[in-house]
Amino acid sequence: MSGSHVHDLVGIGLGPFNLGLAALSAPVTELDAVFVEAHDGFDWHPGLMFEDATLQVPFLADVVSLADPTSRYSFLNWLKQTGRLYPFYIREAFLPHRREYNQYCQWVAGQLEAAGRVRFGFAVASVTYDGGVYVVRSASGEVVSGRRLVLGTGTPPYLPECARQLVSTAPTSALHAADYLTHRDELVQQESITVVGSGQSAAEVYLDLLTAQPDHGYHLTWVTRSPRFFPMEYTRLTLELTSPEYTAYFQGLSEDQRARLLEDHQQLYKGISSDTVTAIHELLYTRSIEGSPDTTLLTASELVATTSTGAGHRLQFRHTETGEAYAVTTGAVVLATGYRPVLPAFLDGIKERVRLDDRGRYTASSTYDVGVTPGELFVQNGEEHTHGFVAPDLGMGAFRNSVILNSILGREVYPVEKRIAFQEFGVPDRFRSGHTVTEAAR
């Protein structure tokens, strides 16, 4: 690409993780970085931006503080600059509202955009490799080039294969939870609504619909494949699994063992907050004083087929414990079926330069490098299968960005913690054969 400026780094996508990388790289004068985003501005999960919803991590899990507590882009500085620091202090709660976290990220993004480090409205159409340079082209023909790429395209909403046709043909009455608030006014006009899925998003959608139910009179059903409506485990020794040393331990396990552990770990990051569980049960209990609430809750039920009928949408389930088949006919369905990483189509032009496993997933190193040539390609939140359930955790974003920056620059730009947990993972060397219990205890 003779004649065009070549950046040291181009970040593709601007969710919280790449936003954090942009903020942490901003004061690093020897790194020329630019970040491109398809949307016209930062907006984090707008379809689930409930008025009273909070993050499930403390405010210190902003985009910079756990790497650089002195950063001008911290959540606390945003509070100070907007006159909200003392109200937040008096509130005495660690978990920020989701809406204020979104506003905070928009504030960070706005400063970085003004500094020329972020470009919105740049929808990447293709990436090619030309003479040691990655050439990133937008759908409108704009070009940015860089010696390295950091892929932060996020995890798009996942729909079960059996529901995709239904959603494509009836997008206002059959939709993913990511679009819930966009179509809420239309949904509540239906005679019946079914929520499918488990986890926090499903619970928040169900609670919102349960709260609005008396004003609209629909029947409300919640169906989950999980054997119960399980809460997120948030005890302190369990939280130590969101640590550098556990991530390193997880990486050292076999692929099969990692897959089994990810299934076991679902309650650590896919459960429902205890506050939400309590609010749902309290509302059901209050309604029960006047009679049975007009709602159905079903567990251990896997969605296997969907069809549209004159009466609405027919959802077919298989009960995973009894093996029975049954169906629910509903006017509308909200699929809170989560998010999964995918390889963006724009990488087709450089696919031979991306290290993938036999299932087409990124094979990320300890430094989140996914390139065939080390030090050129990095990934954000596409490495759950190699690094564990912490991949989407906001609290580990600053750590991952520190590792990426340190790897790119060959020096410790931001100190990286090696050990933060009291417990140990795996078998410590001092307990291996050849040592006595007495020796090991020393």
Buried (B, 14 or more C-beta within 10 A) or exposed (E): BEEEEBBBBBBBBBBBBBBBBBBBBBEBEEBBBBBBBBEEEBEBBEBBBBEEBBBBBBBBBBBBBBBBEEBBBBBBBBBEEEEBBEEBEEEEEEBBBBBBBBBBBBBBBBBBBEEEBBBBEBBBBBBBBEEEBBBBBBEEEBEBBBBBBBBBBBBEBBBBEBBEBBBEEBEEBBBBBBBBBBBBEEBBEBEBBBBBBBBBBBBBBBBBBBEBBEEBEBBBBBBBBBEEBBBBBEEEEEBBBBBBBBBBBBBEBEEEEBEEBBEEBBBBBBBBBEEBBEBBEEBBEEBEEEEEBBBEBBBBBBBEBBEBEEEBBBBBBBBBEEEEEEEBEBBBBBBBBBBEBBBBEBBEBBEEBBBBEEEEBBBBBBBBBBBBEEEBBBBBBBBBBBBBBBBBBBBBBBBBBBBBBBBBBEEEBBEBEEEEBEEEBEEEEEBEEEBEEEEEEE
